[in-house]
Amino acid sequence: MFYHLFYPLRDFIFAFNVFRYITFRAAMAALTAFILSLIFGPMLIKKLQALKLGEKINKADSVKLDDLHRHKQNTPTMGGLLILGAVIISTLLWADISNHCVWIVLFSTVWLGLTGFIDDYLKQIKKKARGLSPAIKLSSQIVLGLILGAILILDSQYNLKLEIPFLKDVNLDLDGLYILFVILVIAGSSNAVNLTDGLDGLAIGIVVMVGIAFSVLCYISGNVNLSNYLLVSYVKGAGELTIFCASIIGAGLGFLWFNCYPASIFMGDVGSLALGGAIGTVALLIKKEMLLIIVGGIFVLEAFSVILQVGFFKLTKKRIFKIAPLHHHFQFLDWPENKVIVRFWIIAGLLALFALVTLKIR
């Protein structure tokens, strides 16, 4: 919005020329989202406390896990509303709102945010312990994947080939399987972040690091010179997604202010499902789907640990991990919660850095 309001005034006041630069608007978007989170965070926490929308610990999955998390009982949840509000507002304020990439990623974010909100609503208001059934949540992700896949296929600037990290001029052509791949990316990324959201600040801290990496990748993908130099796909308009990713960084840091150990608020499914889907959508738009596996390596490990645990138990009636997802396994090894969180953050930061390095290892 500010881009359209102030950039045209550059002919009269030269200082407004700064709105031309994505880097400036991305920095301002991050700052705006951070400030919005800090201002409205305490208000939302008080409102959620007044409505008695708090975390319920007695989930009957594991007595030991319930004991470890007993102190979290009644901590306000659905804090993802704060994140999404800050992300959407700051993106609309600072991005070029005529850009189709911006609207696609906002659509995906809102879609999965609504899915998560309904899930949280059923748990908190209707007192349905499991919320939406897994089948309904997966159906929502599949429908979104079908819509996004159709949009990308019909857009002439996109191709159905996947870039392979580390390899130059080597692409995998999915052809008719592309829509299935889109569904896999959306459902996988959305559920992976949701599974990781189990310790104070764990998921949002990693989301911030992924957001930093994708901010760089979006800027490169939307810049003709940089994309040609690094031999990656140029996507017209993808540079504006830098502003969306920067908004996630700012909103995430603002939310982490309240969500860090010991947490004053949790994001709930309204935040985790939406943020995971948003990351997956950005990866699809800039043709960095395979690189997402490295950037979001912790999310992949968390999801894979659940798949392994369930599959191995069904086959052998034995467990690979003490409990899944993976972060709880380390808790059962008597690692303090804050130590698990920080160590996972460290690994996530290194993976994000390594993903950027792969641009030169080709």
C-alpha positions as CSV (number, residue, x, y, z in Angstrom):
1,M,0.0,0.0,0.0
2,F,2.8,2.5,1.0
3,Y,4.5,1.5,-2.3
4,H,1.6,2.7,-4.3
5,L,1.0,5.8,-2.1
6,F,4.5,7.2,-1.8
7,Y,6.6,5.8,-4.7
8,P,4.7,7.9,-7.3
9,L,5.7,11.0,-5.3
10,R,9.4,10.5,-6.0
11,D,9.3,13.1,-8.8
12,F,8.3,15.7,-6.3
13,I,10.2,14.5,-3.2
14,F,13.2,12.5,-4.1
15,A,13.3,10.8,-0.6
16,F,10.3,8.8,-1.6
17,N,12.4,6.9,-4.2
18,V,13.5,4.7,-1.3
19,F,10.1,2.9,-1.6
20,R,11.4,1.5,-4.8
21,Y,13.8,-0.8,-3.0
22,I,12.6,-4.2,-1.8
23,T,15.3,-4.3,0.9
24,F,14.0,-1.1,2.5
25,R,10.4,-2.2,2.4
26,A,11.3,-5.6,3.7
27,A,13.2,-4.1,6.7
28,M,10.2,-1.8,7.4
29,A,7.8,-4.7,7.1
30,A,9.8,-6.7,9.7
31,L,9.9,-3.8,12.0
32,T,6.2,-3.1,11.6
33,A,5.3,-6.7,12.3
34,F,7.5,-6.8,15.3
35,I,6.1,-3.6,16.8
36,L,2.5,-4.8,16.1
37,S,3.2,-8.1,17.9
38,L,4.7,-6.3,20.9
39,I,1.8,-3.8,21.2
40,F,-1.1,-6.3,20.7
41,G,0.6,-9.3,22.4
42,P,-0.3,-8.3,26.0
43,M,-3.8,-7.4,25.0
44,L,-4.4,-10.7,23.3
45,I,-3.0,-12.6,26.3
46,K,-5.4,-10.8,28.6
47,K,-8.3,-11.4,26.3
48,L,-7.5,-15.1,26.0
49,Q,-7.1,-15.4,29.8
50,A,-10.5,-13.7,30.3
51,L,-12.1,-16.2,27.8
52,K,-10.3,-19.1,29.6
53,L,-8.8,-20.3,26.3
54,G,-5.8,-22.1,27.7
55,E,-3.7,-25.2,27.0
56,K,-5.1,-28.4,28.4
57,I,-2.3,-30.8,29.5
58,N,-4.2,-34.0,30.4
59,K,-4.2,-35.4,26.9
60,A,-3.8,-39.1,28.0
61,D,-1.0,-39.6,25.4
62,S,1.7,-40.0,28.0
63,V,1.6,-39.7,31.8
64,K,5.2,-38.7,31.9
65,L,4.8,-36.0,29.2
66,D,1.8,-34.6,31.0
67,D,3.9,-34.4,34.2
68,L,6.7,-32.6,32.3
69,H,4.3,-30.1,30.9
70,R,2.1,-29.6,34.0
71,H,3.2,-26.1,34.5
72,K,1.8,-25.1,31.1
73,Q,-1.8,-25.9,32.1
74,N,-4.2,-23.0,31.2
75,T,-1.5,-21.0,29.4
76,P,-3.4,-19.0,26.8
77,T,-3.4,-20.5,23.3
78,M,-4.5,-19.4,19.8
79,G,-1.7,-16.8,19.8
80,G,-1.2,-17.5,16.1
81,L,-3.9,-14.9,15.6
82,L,-1.3,-12.3,16.7
83,I,1.3,-13.6,14.3
84,L,-1.1,-13.8,11.3
85,G,-2.5,-10.4,12.0
86,A,0.9,-8.8,12.1
87,V,2.1,-10.7,9.0
88,I,-0.9,-9.8,6.9
89,I,-1.0,-6.1,8.0
90,S,2.7,-5.5,7.5
91,T,2.7,-7.3,4.1
92,L,-0.3,-5.3,2.8
93,L,1.3,-2.0,4.1
94,W,4.8,-2.5,2.6
95,A,4.4,-4.9,-0.4
96,D,3.4,-4.1,-3.9
97,I,-0.2,-5.3,-3.6
98,S,-0.6,-5.5,-7.4
99,N,1.9,-8.4,-7.3
100,H,0.2,-11.8,-7.9
101,C,2.7,-13.7,-5.8
102,V,1.8,-11.7,-2.7
103,W,-1.9,-12.5,-3.1
104,I,-1.2,-16.2,-3.6
105,V,0.8,-16.6,-0.5
106,L,-1.6,-14.5,1.6
107,F,-4.5,-16.7,0.3
108,S,-2.7,-19.8,1.3
109,T,-1.8,-18.4,4.8
110,V,-5.4,-17.3,5.4
111,W,-6.8,-20.6,4.2
112,L,-4.8,-22.7,6.6
113,G,-5.1,-20.1,9.3
114,L,-8.9,-20.6,9.1
115,T,-8.5,-24.3,9.2
116,G,-6.3,-24.0,12.3
117,F,-8.7,-21.5,13.9
118,I,-11.6,-23.9,13.5
119,D,-9.5,-26.7,15.0
120,D,-8.6,-24.5,18.0
121,Y,-12.2,-23.3,18.3
122,L,-13.5,-26.8,18.6
123,K,-10.9,-27.7,21.2
124,Q,-11.2,-24.5,23.3
125,I,-14.9,-23.4,22.9
126,K,-16.7,-26.6,22.0
127,K,-14.4,-28.7,24.4
128,K,-13.7,-31.3,21.7
129,A,-10.4,-32.6,22.8
130,R,-9.2,-33.6,19.3
131,G,-10.6,-30.7,17.4
132,L,-11.0,-31.2,13.7
133,S,-10.4,-34.8,12.7
134,P,-7.1,-35.5,10.9
135,A,-9.1,-36.4,7.8
136,I,-10.8,-33.0,7.6
137,K,-7.5,-31.1,8.2
138,L,-5.8,-33.2,5.5
139,S,-8.8,-32.5,3.2
140,S,-8.4,-28.8,3.7
141,Q,-4.7,-29.0,2.8
142,I,-5.4,-31.2,-0.3
143,V,-8.0,-28.7,-1.6
144,L,-5.6,-25.8,-1.1
145,G,-2.9,-27.9,-2.9
146,L,-5.2,-28.5,-5.8
147,I,-6.0,-24.8,-6.1
148,L,-2.3,-23.7,-5.9
149,G,-1.3,-26.4,-8.3
150,A,-3.9,-25.3,-10.8
151,I,-2.8,-21.7,-10.5
152,L,0.8,-22.5,-11.0
153,I,0.2,-24.8,-14.0
154,L,-2.0,-22.2,-15.7
155,D,0.5,-19.4,-15.2
156,S,2.8,-19.4,-18.2
157,Q,5.8,-18.1,-16.3
158,Y,6.0,-21.3,-14.2
159,N,7.4,-24.6,-15.3
160,L,6.8,-28.0,-13.8
161,K,10.5,-28.8,-13.3
162,L,12.2,-29.0,-9.9
163,E,15.6,-27.6,-9.2
164,I,18.0,-30.1,-7.7
165,P,20.3,-28.6,-5.0
166,F,24.1,-28.9,-5.6
167,L,23.6,-29.7,-9.3
168,K,23.8,-27.1,-12.1
169,D,21.3,-27.3,-15.0
170,V,19.7,-30.5,-13.7
171,N,16.0,-30.4,-13.3
172,L,13.4,-33.0,-12.5
173,D,10.3,-32.8,-14.8
174,L,7.1,-33.8,-12.9
175,D,4.8,-33.1,-15.8
176,G,1.4,-34.6,-14.8
177,L,2.4,-35.3,-11.2
178,Y,3.0,-31.7,-10.4
179,I,-0.3,-31.1,-8.6
180,L,0.3,-34.2,-6.4
181,F,3.7,-32.7,-5.6
182,V,2.1,-29.4,-4.7
183,I,-0.3,-31.1,-2.3
184,L,2.6,-33.0,-0.7
185,V,4.6,-29.8,-0.2
186,I,1.6,-27.9,1.4
187,A,0.4,-30.8,3.6
188,G,3.9,-31.8,4.6
189,S,5.2,-28.3,5.5
190,S,1.9,-27.4,7.3
191,N,1.8,-30.6,9.4
192,A,5.5,-30.5,10.1
193,V,5.4,-27.1,11.7
194,N,2.3,-28.2,13.6
195,L,4.2,-31.3,15.0
196,T,7.2,-29.2,16.0
197,D,5.0,-26.8,18.0
198,G,5.4,-28.7,21.3
199,L,7.9,-26.7,23.4
200,D,8.0,-23.0,24.4
201,G,9.3,-21.0,21.5
202,L,10.6,-24.0,19.6
203,A,8.5,-23.8,16.4
204,I,8.4,-20.0,16.1
205,G,12.2,-19.7,16.6
206,I,12.8,-22.1,13.8
207,V,10.2,-20.4,11.6
208,V,12.1,-17.1,12.0
209,M,15.3,-18.8,10.8
210,V,13.5,-20.4,7.9
211,G,12.0,-16.9,7.1
212,I,15.5,-15.3,7.1
213,A,16.7,-17.9,4.6
214,F,13.7,-17.6,2.4
215,S,13.9,-13.8,2.4
216,V,17.3,-14.1,0.8
217,L,16.1,-16.8,-1.6
218,C,13.1,-14.7,-2.7
219,Y,15.2,-11.7,-3.3
220,I,17.6,-13.7,-5.5
221,S,14.8,-15.5,-7.4
222,G,13.1,-12.1,-8.2
223,N,16.3,-10.4,-9.4
224,V,17.3,-11.2,-13.0
225,N,21.0,-10.5,-12.5
226,L,21.4,-12.5,-9.2
227,S,19.3,-15.4,-10.4
228,N,21.3,-15.6,-13.7
229,Y,24.6,-15.4,-11.8
230,L,23.7,-18.1,-9.4
231,L,22.0,-20.2,-12.1
232,V,18.7,-20.4,-10.3
233,S,15.2,-20.0,-11.7
234,Y,14.1,-16.4,-12.2
235,V,10.5,-15.8,-11.2
236,K,9.0,-12.5,-12.1
237,G,7.6,-10.7,-9.1
238,A,9.1,-13.2,-6.6
239,G,11.1,-10.4,-5.1
240,E,8.0,-9.0,-3.3
241,L,7.8,-12.3,-1.4
242,T,10.9,-11.0,0.5
243,I,8.6,-8.6,2.2
244,F,6.2,-11.3,3.2
245,C,9.1,-13.4,4.6
246,A,10.4,-10.3,6.4
247,S,6.9,-9.9,8.0
248,I,7.1,-13.5,9.2
249,I,10.5,-12.7,10.8
250,G,9.3,-9.6,12.5
251,A,6.0,-11.1,13.7
252,G,7.8,-14.3,14.8
253,L,10.3,-12.4,16.9
254,G,7.5,-10.3,18.4
255,F,5.6,-13.5,19.3
256,L,8.7,-15.1,20.6
257,W,9.0,-12.2,23.1
258,F,5.9,-13.8,24.8
259,N,6.4,-17.4,23.7
260,C,9.9,-17.9,24.9
261,Y,10.5,-20.2,27.9
262,P,8.5,-20.1,30.1
263,A,5.8,-19.2,27.6
264,S,3.0,-16.7,28.4
265,I,1.1,-17.8,25.2
266,F,1.1,-20.6,22.6
267,M,0.4,-20.1,18.9
268,G,-2.1,-23.0,18.6
269,D,-3.0,-24.6,15.3
270,V,-4.2,-21.3,13.9
271,G,-0.5,-20.3,13.8
272,S,1.4,-23.5,13.2
273,L,-0.7,-24.8,10.3
274,A,-0.8,-21.3,8.6
275,L,3.0,-20.7,9.0
276,G,3.9,-24.1,7.7
277,G,1.6,-23.7,4.7
278,A,3.0,-20.2,4.0
279,I,6.6,-21.5,4.0
280,G,5.6,-24.3,1.6
281,T,3.8,-21.9,-0.7
282,V,6.8,-19.5,-0.8
283,A,9.0,-22.5,-1.7
284,L,6.7,-23.5,-4.5
285,L,6.4,-19.9,-5.9
286,I,10.2,-19.4,-6.1
287,K,10.9,-23.0,-7.3
288,K,12.9,-23.9,-4.2
289,E,10.8,-26.9,-3.2
290,M,13.7,-29.3,-2.8
291,L,15.8,-26.8,-0.9
292,L,12.9,-26.5,1.6
293,I,14.0,-30.0,2.9
294,I,17.3,-28.4,4.0
295,V,16.1,-25.0,5.1
296,G,13.3,-26.6,7.2
297,G,15.4,-29.6,8.2
298,I,14.2,-29.6,11.8
299,F,10.6,-29.7,10.6
300,V,11.4,-32.6,8.3
301,L,13.1,-34.5,11.2
302,E,10.2,-33.9,13.5
303,A,7.6,-35.2,11.0
304,F,9.8,-38.1,10.0
305,S,10.3,-39.1,13.6
306,V,6.5,-39.5,13.9
307,I,6.2,-41.4,10.7
308,L,9.0,-43.8,11.7
309,Q,7.6,-44.2,15.2
310,V,4.1,-45.1,14.0
311,G,5.2,-47.3,11.1
312,F,7.8,-49.2,13.2
313,F,5.4,-49.8,16.1
314,K,2.7,-51.1,13.7
315,L,5.2,-53.6,12.3
316,T,7.1,-54.7,15.4
317,K,5.1,-53.4,18.4
318,K,8.3,-51.7,19.5
319,R,9.4,-48.0,19.5
320,I,12.4,-46.4,17.9
321,F,12.1,-43.3,20.1
322,K,11.0,-43.0,23.7
323,I,8.2,-40.8,22.3
324,A,7.5,-38.8,19.2
325,P,7.9,-36.1,17.9
326,L,11.6,-35.9,18.3
327,H,11.8,-33.0,20.7
328,H,9.8,-35.0,23.3
329,H,12.2,-37.9,23.0
330,F,15.0,-35.6,24.2
331,Q,12.9,-34.5,27.1
332,F,12.5,-38.1,28.1
333,L,16.3,-38.4,28.0
334,D,16.2,-35.8,30.8
335,W,17.3,-32.8,28.8
336,P,15.8,-29.6,30.3
337,E,13.2,-28.1,28.0
338,N,15.1,-24.9,27.4
339,K,18.2,-26.9,26.4
340,V,16.2,-28.9,23.8
341,I,14.8,-25.7,22.4
342,V,18.1,-23.8,22.1
343,R,19.9,-26.8,20.6
344,F,17.2,-27.3,18.0
345,W,17.5,-23.6,17.2
346,I,21.2,-23.9,16.7
347,I,20.8,-26.8,14.3
348,A,18.0,-24.9,12.4
349,G,20.2,-21.9,12.0
350,L,23.1,-24.0,10.6
351,L,20.7,-25.7,8.2
352,A,19.3,-22.4,7.0
353,L,22.9,-21.1,6.5
354,F,23.9,-24.3,4.7
355,A,20.9,-24.0,2.4
356,L,22.1,-20.6,1.3
357,V,25.6,-21.9,0.7
358,T,24.3,-24.5,-1.7
359,L,23.6,-21.7,-4.1
360,K,27.3,-21.6,-4.8
361,I,27.9,-25.3,-4.5
362,R,26.6,-26.2,-8.0
